[in-house]
Amino acid sequence: MTAGPPDSREFGKYFAFAQVGLEMVAPIVVGVLIDNYCDSAPWGVAVGAVLGLAGGLWHLVVLAKRFDESNSSGPRRNKV
């Protein structure tokens, strides 16, 4: 059995979720770098964690709304 061509919409969803994960981790890494440079531990990590969590959750909500709108605009199927 061979698999069909990959669905670009499905790939886009996975890429968007990977981007959200990166958006949540990147501020923590920046916080670590700031803490090492300014000797301000643990404040840079704490601020980075809060910003990463808030930004990641906000982006997840935006993505969920977008995916919900794209699913609801398609053809409707009657469930029996």
mmJSON file of the N, C-alpha and C atoms, coordinates in Angstrom:
{"data_MODEL":{"atom_site":{
"group_PDB":["ATOM","ATOM","ATOM","ATOM","ATOM","ATOM","ATOM","ATOM","ATOM","ATOM","ATOM","ATOM","ATOM","ATOM","ATOM","ATOM","ATOM","ATOM","ATOM","ATOM","ATOM","ATOM","ATOM","ATOM","ATOM","ATOM","ATOM","ATOM","ATOM","ATOM","ATOM","ATOM","ATOM","ATOM","ATOM","ATOM","ATOM","ATOM","ATOM","ATOM","ATOM","ATOM","ATOM","ATOM","ATOM","ATOM","ATOM","ATOM","ATOM","ATOM","ATOM","ATOM","ATOM","ATOM","ATOM","ATOM","ATOM","ATOM","ATOM","ATOM","ATOM","ATOM","ATOM","ATOM","ATOM","ATOM","ATOM","ATOM","ATOM","ATOM","ATOM","ATOM","ATOM","ATOM","ATOM","ATOM","ATOM","ATOM","ATOM","ATOM","ATOM","ATOM","ATOM","ATOM","ATOM","ATOM","ATOM","ATOM","ATOM","ATOM","ATOM","ATOM","ATOM","ATOM","ATOM","ATOM","ATOM","ATOM","ATOM","ATOM","ATOM","ATOM","ATOM","ATOM","ATOM","ATOM","ATOM","ATOM","ATOM","ATOM","ATOM","ATOM","ATOM","ATOM","ATOM","ATOM","ATOM","ATOM","ATOM","ATOM","ATOM","ATOM","ATOM","ATOM","ATOM","ATOM","ATOM","ATOM","ATOM","ATOM","ATOM","ATOM","ATOM","ATOM","ATOM","ATOM","ATOM","ATOM","ATOM","ATOM","ATOM","ATOM","ATOM","ATOM","ATOM","ATOM","ATOM","ATOM","ATOM","ATOM","ATOM","ATOM","ATOM","ATOM","ATOM","ATOM","ATOM","ATOM","ATOM","ATOM","ATOM","ATOM","ATOM","ATOM","ATOM","ATOM","ATOM","ATOM","ATOM","ATOM","ATOM","ATOM","ATOM","ATOM","ATOM","ATOM","ATOM","ATOM","ATOM","ATOM","ATOM","ATOM","ATOM","ATOM","ATOM","ATOM","ATOM","ATOM","ATOM","ATOM","ATOM","ATOM","ATOM","ATOM","ATOM","ATOM","ATOM","ATOM","ATOM","ATOM","ATOM","ATOM","ATOM","ATOM","ATOM","ATOM","ATOM","ATOM","ATOM","ATOM","ATOM","ATOM","ATOM","ATOM","ATOM","ATOM","ATOM","ATOM","ATOM","ATOM","ATOM","ATOM","ATOM","ATOM","ATOM","ATOM","ATOM","ATOM","ATOM","ATOM","ATOM","ATOM","ATOM","ATOM","ATOM","ATOM","ATOM","ATOM","ATOM","ATOM"],
"id":[1,2,3,4,5,6,7,8,9,10,11,12,13,14,15,16,17,18,19,20,21,22,23,24,25,26,27,28,29,30,31,32,33,34,35,36,37,38,39,40,41,42,43,44,45,46,47,48,49,50,51,52,53,54,55,56,57,58,59,60,61,62,63,64,65,66,67,68,69,70,71,72,73,74,75,76,77,78,79,80,81,82,83,84,85,86,87,88,89,90,91,92,93,94,95,96,97,98,99,100,101,102,103,104,105,106,107,108,109,110,111,112,113,114,115,116,117,118,119,120,121,122,123,124,125,126,127,128,129,130,131,132,133,134,135,136,137,138,139,140,141,142,143,144,145,146,147,148,149,150,151,152,153,154,155,156,157,158,159,160,161,162,163,164,165,166,167,168,169,170,171,172,173,174,175,176,177,178,179,180,181,182,183,184,185,186,187,188,189,190,191,192,193,194,195,196,197,198,199,200,201,202,203,204,205,206,207,208,209,210,211,212,213,214,215,216,217,218,219,220,221,222,223,224,225,226,227,228,229,230,231,232,233,234,235,236,237,238,239,240],
"type_symbol":["N","C","C","N","C","C","N","C","C","N","C","C","N","C","C","N","C","C","N","C","C","N","C","C","N","C","C","N","C","C","N","C","C","N","C","C","N","C","C","N","C","C","N","C","C","N","C","C","N","C","C","N","C","C","N","C","C","N","C","C","N","C","C","N","C","C","N","C","C","N","C","C","N","C","C","N","C","C","N","C","C","N","C","C","N","C","C","N","C","C","N","C","C","N","C","C","N","C","C","N","C","C","N","C","C","N","C","C","N","C","C","N","C","C","N","C","C","N","C","C","N","C","C","N","C","C","N","C","C","N","C","C","N","C","C","N","C","C","N","C","C","N","C","C","N","C","C","N","C","C","N","C","C","N","C","C","N","C","C","N","C","C","N","C","C","N","C","C","N","C","C","N","C","C","N","C","C","N","C","C","N","C","C","N","C","C","N","C","C","N","C","C","N","C","C","N","C","C","N","C","C","N","C","C","N","C","C","N","C","C","N","C","C","N","C","C","N","C","C","N","C","C","N","C","C","N","C","C","N","C","C","N","C","C","N","C","C","N","C","C"],
"label_atom_id":["N","CA","C","N","CA","C","N","CA","C","N","CA","C","N","CA","C","N","CA","C","N","CA","C","N","CA","C","N","CA","C","N","CA","C","N","CA","C","N","CA","C","N","CA","C","N","CA","C","N","CA","C","N","CA","C","N","CA","C","N","CA","C","N","CA","C","N","CA","C","N","CA","C","N","CA","C","N","CA","C","N","CA","C","N","CA","C","N","CA","C","N","CA","C","N","CA","C","N","CA","C","N","CA","C","N","CA","C","N","CA","C","N","CA","C","N","CA","C","N","CA","C","N","CA","C","N","CA","C","N","CA","C","N","CA","C","N","CA","C","N","CA","C","N","CA","C","N","CA","C","N","CA","C","N","CA","C","N","CA","C","N","CA","C","N","CA","C","N","CA","C","N","CA","C","N","CA","C","N","CA","C","N","CA","C","N","CA","C","N","CA","C","N","CA","C","N","CA","C","N","CA","C","N","CA","C","N","CA","C","N","CA","C","N","CA","C","N","CA","C","N","CA","C","N","CA","C","N","CA","C","N","CA","C","N","CA","C","N","CA","C","N","CA","C","N","CA","C","N","CA","C","N","CA","C","N","CA","C","N","CA","C","N","CA","C","N","CA","C","N","CA","C","N","CA","C","N","CA","C"],
"label_alt_id":[null,null,null,null,null,null,null,null,null,null,null,null,null,null,null,null,null,null,null,null,null,null,null,null,null,null,null,null,null,null,null,null,null,null,null,null,null,null,null,null,null,null,null,null,null,null,null,null,null,null,null,null,null,null,null,null,null,null,null,null,null,null,null,null,null,null,null,null,null,null,null,null,null,null,null,null,null,null,null,null,null,null,null,null,null,null,null,null,null,null,null,null,null,null,null,null,null,null,null,null,null,null,null,null,null,null,null,null,null,null,null,null,null,null,null,null,null,null,null,null,null,null,null,null,null,null,null,null,null,null,null,null,null,null,null,null,null,null,null,null,null,null,null,null,null,null,null,null,null,null,null,null,null,null,null,null,null,null,null,null,null,null,null,null,null,null,null,null,null,null,null,null,null,null,null,null,null,null,null,null,null,null,null,null,null,null,null,null,null,null,null,null,null,null,null,null,null,null,null,null,null,null,null,null,null,null,null,null,null,null,null,null,null,null,null,null,null,null,null,null,null,null,null,null,null,null,null,null,null,null,null,null,null,null,null,null,null,null,null,null],
"label_comp_id":["MET","MET","MET","THR","THR","THR","ALA","ALA","ALA","GLY","GLY","GLY","PRO","PRO","PRO","PRO","PRO","PRO","ASP","ASP","ASP","SER","SER","SER","ARG","ARG","ARG","GLU","GLU","GLU","PHE","PHE","PHE","GLY","GLY","GLY","LYS","LYS","LYS","TYR","TYR","TYR","PHE","PHE","PHE","ALA","ALA","ALA","PHE","PHE","PHE","ALA","ALA","ALA","GLN","GLN","GLN","VAL","VAL","VAL","GLY","GLY","GLY","LEU","LEU","LEU","GLU","GLU","GLU","MET","MET","MET","VAL","VAL","VAL","ALA","ALA","ALA","PRO","PRO","PRO","ILE","ILE","ILE","VAL","VAL","VAL","VAL","VAL","VAL","GLY","GLY","GLY","VAL","VAL","VAL","LEU","LEU","LEU","ILE","ILE","ILE","ASP","ASP","ASP","ASN","ASN","ASN","TYR","TYR","TYR","CYS","CYS","CYS","ASP","ASP","ASP","SER","SER","SER","ALA","ALA","ALA","PRO","PRO","PRO","TRP","TRP","TRP","GLY","GLY","GLY","VAL","VAL","VAL","ALA","ALA","ALA","VAL","VAL","VAL","GLY","GLY","GLY","ALA","ALA","ALA","VAL","VAL","VAL","LEU","LEU","LEU","GLY","GLY","GLY","LEU","LEU","LEU","ALA","ALA","ALA","GLY","GLY","GLY","GLY","GLY","GLY","LEU","LEU","LEU","TRP","TRP","TRP","HIS","HIS","HIS","LEU","LEU","LEU","VAL","VAL","VAL","VAL","VAL","VAL","LEU","LEU","LEU","ALA","ALA","ALA","LYS","LYS","LYS","ARG","ARG","ARG","PHE","PHE","PHE","ASP","ASP","ASP","GLU","GLU","GLU","SER","SER","SER","ASN","ASN","ASN","SER","SER","SER","SER","SER","SER","GLY","GLY","GLY","PRO","PRO","PRO","ARG","ARG","ARG","ARG","ARG","ARG","ASN","ASN","ASN","LYS","LYS","LYS","VAL","VAL","VAL"],
"label_asym_id":["A","A","A","A","A","A","A","A","A","A","A","A","A","A","A","A","A","A","A","A","A","A","A","A","A","A","A","A","A","A","A","A","A","A","A","A","A","A","A","A","A","A","A","A","A","A","A","A","A","A","A","A","A","A","A","A","A","A","A","A","A","A","A","A","A","A","A","A","A","A","A","A","A","A","A","A","A","A","A","A","A","A","A","A","A","A","A","A","A","A","A","A","A","A","A","A","A","A","A","A","A","A","A","A","A","A","A","A","A","A","A","A","A","A","A","A","A","A","A","A","A","A","A","A","A","A","A","A","A","A","A","A","A","A","A","A","A","A","A","A","A","A","A","A","A","A","A","A","A","A","A","A","A","A","A","A","A","A","A","A","A","A","A","A","A","A","A","A","A","A","A","A","A","A","A","A","A","A","A","A","A","A","A","A","A","A","A","A","A","A","A","A","A","A","A","A","A","A","A","A","A","A","A","A","A","A","A","A","A","A","A","A","A","A","A","A","A","A","A","A","A","A","A","A","A","A","A","A","A","A","A","A","A","A","A","A","A","A","A","A"],
"label_entity_id":["1","1","1","1","1","1","1","1","1","1","1","1","1","1","1","1","1","1","1","1","1","1","1","1","1","1","1","1","1","1","1","1","1","1","1","1","1","1","1","1","1","1","1","1","1","1","1","1","1","1","1","1","1","1","1","1","1","1","1","1","1","1","1","1","1","1","1","1","1","1","1","1","1","1","1","1","1","1","1","1","1","1","1","1","1","1","1","1","1","1","1","1","1","1","1","1","1","1","1","1","1","1","1","1","1","1","1","1","1","1","1","1","1","1","1","1","1","1","1","1","1","1","1","1","1","1","1","1","1","1","1","1","1","1","1","1","1","1","1","1","1","1","1","1","1","1","1","1","1","1","1","1","1","1","1","1","1","1","1","1","1","1","1","1","1","1","1","1","1","1","1","1","1","1","1","1","1","1","1","1","1","1","1","1","1","1","1","1","1","1","1","1","1","1","1","1","1","1","1","1","1","1","1","1","1","1","1","1","1","1","1","1","1","1","1","1","1","1","1","1","1","1","1","1","1","1","1","1","1","1","1","1","1","1","1","1","1","1","1","1"],
"label_seq_id":[1,1,1,2,2,2,3,3,3,4,4,4,5,5,5,6,6,6,7,7,7,8,8,8,9,9,9,10,10,10,11,11,11,12,12,12,13,13,13,14,14,14,15,15,15,16,16,16,17,17,17,18,18,18,19,19,19,20,20,20,21,21,21,22,22,22,23,23,23,24,24,24,25,25,25,26,26,26,27,27,27,28,28,28,29,29,29,30,30,30,31,31,31,32,32,32,33,33,33,34,34,34,35,35,35,36,36,36,37,37,37,38,38,38,39,39,39,40,40,40,41,41,41,42,42,42,43,43,43,44,44,44,45,45,45,46,46,46,47,47,47,48,48,48,49,49,49,50,50,50,51,51,51,52,52,52,53,53,53,54,54,54,55,55,55,56,56,56,57,57,57,58,58,58,59,59,59,60,60,60,61,61,61,62,62,62,63,63,63,64,64,64,65,65,65,66,66,66,67,67,67,68,68,68,69,69,69,70,70,70,71,71,71,72,72,72,73,73,73,74,74,74,75,75,75,76,76,76,77,77,77,78,78,78,79,79,79,80,80,80],
"pdbx_PDB_ins_code":[null,null,null,null,null,null,null,null,null,null,null,null,null,null,null,null,null,null,null,null,null,null,null,null,null,null,null,null,null,null,null,null,null,null,null,null,null,null,null,null,null,null,null,null,null,null,null,null,null,null,null,null,null,null,null,null,null,null,null,null,null,null,null,null,null,null,null,null,null,null,null,null,null,null,null,null,null,null,null,null,null,null,null,null,null,null,null,null,null,null,null,null,null,null,null,null,null,null,null,null,null,null,null,null,null,null,null,null,null,null,null,null,null,null,null,null,null,null,null,null,null,null,null,null,null,null,null,null,null,null,null,null,null,null,null,null,null,null,null,null,null,null,null,null,null,null,null,null,null,null,null,null,null,null,null,null,null,null,null,null,null,null,null,null,null,null,null,null,null,null,null,null,null,null,null,null,null,null,null,null,null,null,null,null,null,null,null,null,null,null,null,null,null,null,null,null,null,null,null,null,null,null,null,null,null,null,null,null,null,null,null,null,null,null,null,null,null,null,null,null,null,null,null,null,null,null,null,null,null,null,null,null,null,null,null,null,null,null,null,null],
"Cartn_x":[0.819,0.0,0.867,0.494,1.228,0.325,0.948,0.197,0.005,-1.095,-1.366,-0.507,-0.656,0.119,-0.296,0.654,0.314,-0.643,-1.548,-2.526,-1.852,-1.815,-1.119,-1.815,-3.126,-3.838,-3.475,-3.379,-3.01,-1.576,-0.687,0.7,0.767,-0.05,-0.096,-0.518,-1.468,-1.9,-0.764,-0.057,1.059,2.167,2.428,3.448,3.047,1.763,1.298,1.428,1.118,1.26,2.727,3.606,5.036,5.52,4.991,5.344,4.901,3.729,3.253,4.205,4.655,5.599,6.889,7.371,8.583,8.361,7.185,6.865,6.809,6.496,6.432,7.825,8.73,10.062,11.047,10.936,11.903,12.037,10.935,11.112,11.845,11.717,12.436,13.933,14.288,15.703,16.275,15.523,15.972,16.132,15.224,15.335,16.591,16.945,18.179,19.388,19.388,20.509,20.621,19.493,19.504,19.99,19.54,19.995,21.499,22.048,23.487,24.27,23.753,24.456,24.376,23.198,22.98,23.087,23.297,23.355,22.094,20.94,19.666,18.781,19.397,18.626,17.714,16.556,15.797,14.778,14.938,13.882,13.699,14.749,14.617,13.867,14.168,13.469,12.0,11.743,10.359,9.533,10.077,9.354,9.194,10.243,10.159,9.121,9.027,8.034,6.614,6.391,5.053,4.698,5.648,5.381,5.187,5.996,5.858,4.533,4.115,2.835,1.681,1.707,0.614,0.569,1.72,1.751,1.352,1.814,1.458,-0.02,-0.588,-2.025,-2.855,-2.433,-3.16,-3.116,-1.958,-1.84,-2.662,-2.718,-3.555,-5.029,-5.484,-6.882,-7.15,-6.222,-6.382,-6.428,-5.528,-5.517,-6.788,-7.265,-8.482,-9.67,-9.763,-10.849,-10.729,-9.502,-9.287,-9.642,-9.206,-9.501,-10.996,-11.642,-13.072,-13.842,-13.423,-14.084,-13.881,-12.692,-12.448,-13.215,-13.406,-14.172,-15.665,-16.156,-17.587,-17.997,-17.04,-17.4,-17.487,-17.03,-17.076,-18.471,-18.636,-19.963,-20.422,-21.665,-22.232,-22.764,-22.537,-23.028,-24.108,-25.176,-26.252,-25.946,-25.999,-25.779,-27.118,-27.128,-28.377,-28.309],
"Cartn_y":[-1.176,0.0,1.245,2.202,3.458,4.562,5.467,6.599,7.635,8.34,9.383,10.61,11.614,12.835,13.486,14.093,14.715,15.889,16.029,17.11,18.388,19.413,20.645,21.363,21.242,21.88,21.218,19.899,19.167,19.507,19.586,19.958,21.369,22.271,23.641,23.702,22.85,22.804,22.349,21.305,20.813,21.858,22.549,23.587,24.726,25.091,26.167,25.771,24.518,24.076,24.015,23.641,23.649,25.074,26.013,27.414,27.907,27.488,27.878,27.348,26.12,25.56,26.353,26.761,27.568,28.937,29.505,30.796,30.711,29.55,29.393,29.176,28.58,28.262,29.412,30.113,31.158,32.245,32.759,33.78,33.254,31.986,31.417,31.393,31.011,30.992,32.407,33.364,34.759,35.199,34.775,35.1,34.517,33.303,32.69,33.488,33.882,34.676,36.023,36.668,37.949,37.748,36.675,36.398,36.179,35.464,35.218,36.495,37.328,38.549,39.606,39.761,40.832,40.346,39.057,38.472,38.829,38.575,38.939,37.726,36.564,35.331,35.456,34.951,34.21,35.063,36.375,37.247,37.16,37.032,36.927,35.679,34.562,33.303,33.4,34.009,34.127,34.984,36.117,36.993,36.298,35.621,34.895,33.792,33.087,32.016,32.574,33.68,34.285,34.796,35.498,36.006,34.874,33.826,32.693,31.975,31.796,31.132,31.98,33.274,34.152,34.236,34.406,34.503,33.206,32.081,30.785,30.48,30.774,30.531,31.434,32.688,33.604,33.096,32.633,32.13,30.85,29.997,28.799,29.154,30.174,30.603,31.122,31.913,32.438,31.289,30.313,29.169,28.34,28.137,27.354,28.029,29.349,30.071,29.95,30.075,29.99,28.603,27.554,26.194,25.9,26.443,26.237,26.921,28.119,28.834,28.113,27.568,26.879,25.56,24.906,23.661,23.92,25.019,25.289,25.861,26.388,26.954,25.896,24.684,23.6,23.038,22.016,21.413,20.735,20.897,20.304,18.912,18.035,16.663,16.433,15.852,15.526,14.222,14.258,13.023,12.342,11.069,10.317,9.472],
"Cartn_z":[0.0,0.0,0.0,-0.803,-0.824,-0.304,0.362,0.896,-0.202,-0.12,-1.088,-0.799,-1.614,-1.385,-0.06,0.614,1.898,1.699,2.63,2.593,3.089,2.262,2.631,3.788,3.891,5.008,6.332,6.305,7.521,7.922,6.943,7.217,7.794,7.291,7.801,9.25,9.631,11.025,11.93,11.521,12.336,12.433,11.349,11.36,12.289,12.295,13.17,14.632,14.966,16.348,16.771,15.858,16.166,16.406,15.653,15.834,17.209,17.66,18.989,20.058,19.901,20.866,20.906,19.739,19.684,20.325,20.115,20.715,22.236,22.768,24.217,24.821,24.069,24.585,24.366,23.26,22.915,23.985,24.575,25.62,26.861,27.157,28.296,27.991,26.77,26.381,26.411,25.928,25.978,27.434,28.299,29.723,30.352,29.974,30.477,30.022,28.759,28.241,28.957,29.184,29.902,31.333,31.975,33.348,33.394,32.424,32.403,32.108,31.251,30.872,31.976,32.579,33.569,35.001,35.211,36.553,37.353,36.733,37.351,37.614,37.771,37.957,39.169,39.164,38.149,37.418,37.431,36.922,35.414,34.667,33.215,32.802,33.477,33.178,33.577,34.731,35.204,34.253,33.845,32.915,31.564,31.108,29.844,29.878,31.004,31.121,31.075,31.762,31.755,30.363,29.737,28.384,27.378,27.492,26.579,26.743,27.99,28.237,27.712,28.024,27.577,26.049,25.431,23.97,23.299,23.84,23.27,23.392,24.554,24.732,23.83,23.7,22.821,21.38,20.939,19.572,19.387,20.399,20.302,20.149,20.865,20.744,19.335,18.798,17.438,16.429,16.59,15.675,15.791,17.011,17.2,16.521,16.644,15.971,14.455,13.949,12.505,11.971,12.68,12.238,12.355,13.377,13.535,12.408,12.046,10.944,9.617,9.397,8.135,8.074,9.206,9.223,9.073,9.617,9.543,8.189,7.417,6.121,5.021,5.324,4.341,4.215,3.382,3.202,4.489,4.781,6.004,5.705,6.643,6.509,7.559,7.14,8.079,8.769,10.096,10.856,11.078,10.863,11.016,12.261],
"occupancy":[1.0,1.0,1.0,1.0,1.0,1.0,1.0,1.0,1.0,1.0,1.0,1.0,1.0,1.0,1.0,1.0,1.0,1.0,1.0,1.0,1.0,1.0,1.0,1.0,1.0,1.0,1.0,1.0,1.0,1.0,1.0,1.0,1.0,1.0,1.0,1.0,1.0,1.0,1.0,1.0,1.0,1.0,1.0,1.0,1.0,1.0,1.0,1.0,1.0,1.0,1.0,1.0,1.0,1.0,1.0,1.0,1.0,1.0,1.0,1.0,1.0,1.0,1.0,1.0,1.0,1.0,1.0,1.0,1.0,1.0,1.0,1.0,1.0,1.0,1.0,1.0,1.0,1.0,1.0,1.0,1.0,1.0,1.0,1.0,1.0,1.0,1.0,1.0,1.0,1.0,1.0,1.0,1.0,1.0,1.0,1.0,1.0,1.0,1.0,1.0,1.0,1.0,1.0,1.0,1.0,1.0,1.0,1.0,1.0,1.0,1.0,1.0,1.0,1.0,1.0,1.0,1.0,1.0,1.0,1.0,1.0,1.0,1.0,1.0,1.0,1.0,1.0,1.0,1.0,1.0,1.0,1.0,1.0,1.0,1.0,1.0,1.0,1.0,1.0,1.0,1.0,1.0,1.0,1.0,1.0,1.0,1.0,1.0,1.0,1.0,1.0,1.0,1.0,1.0,1.0,1.0,1.0,1.0,1.0,1.0,1.0,1.0,1.0,1.0,1.0,1.0,1.0,1.0,1.0,1.0,1.0,1.0,1.0,1.0,1.0,1.0,1.0,1.0,1.0,1.0,1.0,1.0,1.0,1.0,1.0,1.0,1.0,1.0,1.0,1.0,1.0,1.0,1.0,1.0,1.0,1.0,1.0,1.0,1.0,1.0,1.0,1.0,1.0,1.0,1.0,1.0,1.0,1.0,1.0,1.0,1.0,1.0,1.0,1.0,1.0,1.0,1.0,1.0,1.0,1.0,1.0,1.0,1.0,1.0,1.0,1.0,1.0,1.0,1.0,1.0,1.0,1.0,1.0,1.0,1.0,1.0,1.0,1.0,1.0,1.0],
"B_iso_or_equiv":[0.0,0.0,0.0,0.0,0.0,0.0,0.0,0.0,0.0,0.0,0.0,0.0,0.0,0.0,0.0,0.0,0.0,0.0,0.0,0.0,0.0,0.0,0.0,0.0,0.0,0.0,0.0,0.0,0.0,0.0,0.0,0.0,0.0,0.0,0.0,0.0,0.0,0.0,0.0,0.0,0.0,0.0,0.0,0.0,0.0,0.0,0.0,0.0,0.0,0.0,0.0,0.0,0.0,0.0,0.0,0.0,0.0,0.0,0.0,0.0,0.0,0.0,0.0,0.0,0.0,0.0,0.0,0.0,0.0,0.0,0.0,0.0,0.0,0.0,0.0,0.0,0.0,0.0,0.0,0.0,0.0,0.0,0.0,0.0,0.0,0.0,0.0,0.0,0.0,0.0,0.0,0.0,0.0,0.0,0.0,0.0,0.0,0.0,0.0,0.0,0.0,0.0,0.0,0.0,0.0,0.0,0.0,0.0,0.0,0.0,0.0,0.0,0.0,0.0,0.0,0.0,0.0,0.0,0.0,0.0,0.0,0.0,0.0,0.0,0.0,0.0,0.0,0.0,0.0,0.0,0.0,0.0,0.0,0.0,0.0,0.0,0.0,0.0,0.0,0.0,0.0,0.0,0.0,0.0,0.0,0.0,0.0,0.0,0.0,0.0,0.0,0.0,0.0,0.0,0.0,0.0,0.0,0.0,0.0,0.0,0.0,0.0,0.0,0.0,0.0,0.0,0.0,0.0,0.0,0.0,0.0,0.0,0.0,0.0,0.0,0.0,0.0,0.0,0.0,0.0,0.0,0.0,0.0,0.0,0.0,0.0,0.0,0.0,0.0,0.0,0.0,0.0,0.0,0.0,0.0,0.0,0.0,0.0,0.0,0.0,0.0,0.0,0.0,0.0,0.0,0.0,0.0,0.0,0.0,0.0,0.0,0.0,0.0,0.0,0.0,0.0,0.0,0.0,0.0,0.0,0.0,0.0,0.0,0.0,0.0,0.0,0.0,0.0,0.0,0.0,0.0,0.0,0.0,0.0,0.0,0.0,0.0,0.0,0.0,0.0],
"pdbx_formal_charge":[null,null,null,null,null,null,null,null,null,null,null,null,null,null,null,null,null,null,null,null,null,null,null,null,null,null,null,null,null,null,null,null,null,null,null,null,null,null,null,null,null,null,null,null,null,null,null,null,null,null,null,null,null,null,null,null,null,null,null,null,null,null,null,null,null,null,null,null,null,null,null,null,null,null,null,null,null,null,null,null,null,null,null,null,null,null,null,null,null,null,null,null,null,null,null,null,null,null,null,null,null,null,null,null,null,null,null,null,null,null,null,null,null,null,null,null,null,null,null,null,null,null,null,null,null,null,null,null,null,null,null,null,null,null,null,null,null,null,null,null,null,null,null,null,null,null,null,null,null,null,null,null,null,null,null,null,null,null,null,null,null,null,null,null,null,null,null,null,null,null,null,null,null,null,null,null,null,null,null,null,null,null,null,null,null,null,null,null,null,null,null,null,null,null,null,null,null,null,null,null,null,null,null,null,null,null,null,null,null,null,null,null,null,null,null,null,null,null,null,null,null,null,null,null,null,null,null,null,null,null,null,null,null,null,null,null,null,null,null,null],
"auth_seq_id":[1,1,1,2,2,2,3,3,3,4,4,4,5,5,5,6,6,6,7,7,7,8,8,8,9,9,9,10,10,10,11,11,11,12,12,12,13,13,13,14,14,14,15,15,15,16,16,16,17,17,17,18,18,18,19,19,19,20,20,20,21,21,21,22,22,22,23,23,23,24,24,24,25,25,25,26,26,26,27,27,27,28,28,28,29,29,29,30,30,30,31,31,31,32,32,32,33,33,33,34,34,34,35,35,35,36,36,36,37,37,37,38,38,38,39,39,39,40,40,40,41,41,41,42,42,42,43,43,43,44,44,44,45,45,45,46,46,46,47,47,47,48,48,48,49,49,49,50,50,50,51,51,51,52,52,52,53,53,53,54,54,54,55,55,55,56,56,56,57,57,57,58,58,58,59,59,59,60,60,60,61,61,61,62,62,62,63,63,63,64,64,64,65,65,65,66,66,66,67,67,67,68,68,68,69,69,69,70,70,70,71,71,71,72,72,72,73,73,73,74,74,74,75,75,75,76,76,76,77,77,77,78,78,78,79,79,79,80,80,80],
"auth_comp_id":["MET","MET","MET","THR","THR","THR","ALA","ALA","ALA","GLY","GLY","GLY","PRO","PRO","PRO","PRO","PRO","PRO","ASP","ASP","ASP","SER","SER","SER","ARG","ARG","ARG","GLU","GLU","GLU","PHE","PHE","PHE","GLY","GLY","GLY","LYS","LYS","LYS","TYR","TYR","TYR","PHE","PHE","PHE","ALA","ALA","ALA","PHE","PHE","PHE","ALA","ALA","ALA","GLN","GLN","GLN","VAL","VAL","VAL","GLY","GLY","GLY","LEU","LEU","LEU","GLU","GLU","GLU","MET","MET","MET","VAL","VAL","VAL","ALA","ALA","ALA","PRO","PRO","PRO","ILE","ILE","ILE","VAL","VAL","VAL","VAL","VAL","VAL","GLY","GLY","GLY","VAL","VAL","VAL","LEU","LEU","LEU","ILE","ILE","ILE","ASP","ASP","ASP","ASN","ASN","ASN","TYR","TYR","TYR","CYS","CYS","CYS","ASP","ASP","ASP","SER","SER","SER","ALA","ALA","ALA","PRO","PRO","PRO","TRP","TRP","TRP","GLY","GLY","GLY","VAL","VAL","VAL","ALA","ALA","ALA","VAL","VAL","VAL","GLY","GLY","GLY","ALA","ALA","ALA","VAL","VAL","VAL","LEU","LEU","LEU","GLY","GLY","GLY","LEU","LEU","LEU","ALA","ALA","ALA","GLY","GLY","GLY","GLY","GLY","GLY","LEU","LEU","LEU","TRP","TRP","TRP","HIS","HIS","HIS","LEU","LEU","LEU","VAL","VAL","VAL","VAL","VAL","VAL","LEU","LEU","LEU","ALA","ALA","ALA","LYS","LYS","LYS","ARG","ARG","ARG","PHE","PHE","PHE","ASP","ASP","ASP","GLU","GLU","GLU","SER","SER","SER","ASN","ASN","ASN","SER","SER","SER","SER","SER","SER","GLY","GLY","GLY","PRO","PRO","PRO","ARG","ARG","ARG","ARG","ARG","ARG","ASN","ASN","ASN","LYS","LYS","LYS","VAL","VAL","VAL"],
"auth_asym_id":["A","A","A","A","A","A","A","A","A","A","A","A","A","A","A","A","A","A","A","A","A","A","A","A","A","A","A","A","A","A","A","A","A","A","A","A","A","A","A","A","A","A","A","A","A","A","A","A","A","A","A","A","A","A","A","A","A","A","A","A","A","A","A","A","A","A","A","A","A","A","A","A","A","A","A","A","A","A","A","A","A","A","A","A","A","A","A","A","A","A","A","A","A","A","A","A","A","A","A","A","A","A","A","A","A","A","A","A","A","A","A","A","A","A","A","A","A","A","A","A","A","A","A","A","A","A","A","A","A","A","A","A","A","A","A","A","A","A","A","A","A","A","A","A","A","A","A","A","A","A","A","A","A","A","A","A","A","A","A","A","A","A","A","A","A","A","A","A","A","A","A","A","A","A","A","A","A","A","A","A","A","A","A","A","A","A","A","A","A","A","A","A","A","A","A","A","A","A","A","A","A","A","A","A","A","A","A","A","A","A","A","A","A","A","A","A","A","A","A","A","A","A","A","A","A","A","A","A","A","A","A","A","A","A","A","A","A","A","A","A"],
"auth_atom_id":["N","CA","C","N","CA","C","N","CA","C","N","CA","C","N","CA","C","N","CA","C","N","CA","C","N","CA","C","N","CA","C","N","CA","C","N","CA","C","N","CA","C","N","CA","C","N","CA","C","N","CA","C","N","CA","C","N","CA","C","N","CA","C","N","CA","C","N","CA","C","N","CA","C","N","CA","C","N","CA","C","N","CA","C","N","CA","C","N","CA","C","N","CA","C","N","CA","C","N","CA","C","N","CA","C","N","CA","C","N","CA","C","N","CA","C","N","CA","C","N","CA","C","N","CA","C","N","CA","C","N","CA","C","N","CA","C","N","CA","C","N","CA","C","N","CA","C","N","CA","C","N","CA","C","N","CA","C","N","CA","C","N","CA","C","N","CA","C","N","CA","C","N","CA","C","N","CA","C","N","CA","C","N","CA","C","N","CA","C","N","CA","C","N","CA","C","N","CA","C","N","CA","C","N","CA","C","N","CA","C","N","CA","C","N","CA","C","N","CA","C","N","CA","C","N","CA","C","N","CA","C","N","CA","C","N","CA","C","N","CA","C","N","CA","C","N","CA","C","N","CA","C","N","CA","C","N","CA","C","N","CA","C","N","CA","C","N","CA","C","N","CA","C","N","CA","C","N","CA","C"],
"pdbx_PDB_model_num":[1,1,1,1,1,1,1,1,1,1,1,1,1,1,1,1,1,1,1,1,1,1,1,1,1,1,1,1,1,1,1,1,1,1,1,1,1,1,1,1,1,1,1,1,1,1,1,1,1,1,1,1,1,1,1,1,1,1,1,1,1,1,1,1,1,1,1,1,1,1,1,1,1,1,1,1,1,1,1,1,1,1,1,1,1,1,1,1,1,1,1,1,1,1,1,1,1,1,1,1,1,1,1,1,1,1,1,1,1,1,1,1,1,1,1,1,1,1,1,1,1,1,1,1,1,1,1,1,1,1,1,1,1,1,1,1,1,1,1,1,1,1,1,1,1,1,1,1,1,1,1,1,1,1,1,1,1,1,1,1,1,1,1,1,1,1,1,1,1,1,1,1,1,1,1,1,1,1,1,1,1,1,1,1,1,1,1,1,1,1,1,1,1,1,1,1,1,1,1,1,1,1,1,1,1,1,1,1,1,1,1,1,1,1,1,1,1,1,1,1,1,1,1,1,1,1,1,1,1,1,1,1,1,1,1,1,1,1,1,1]
}}}
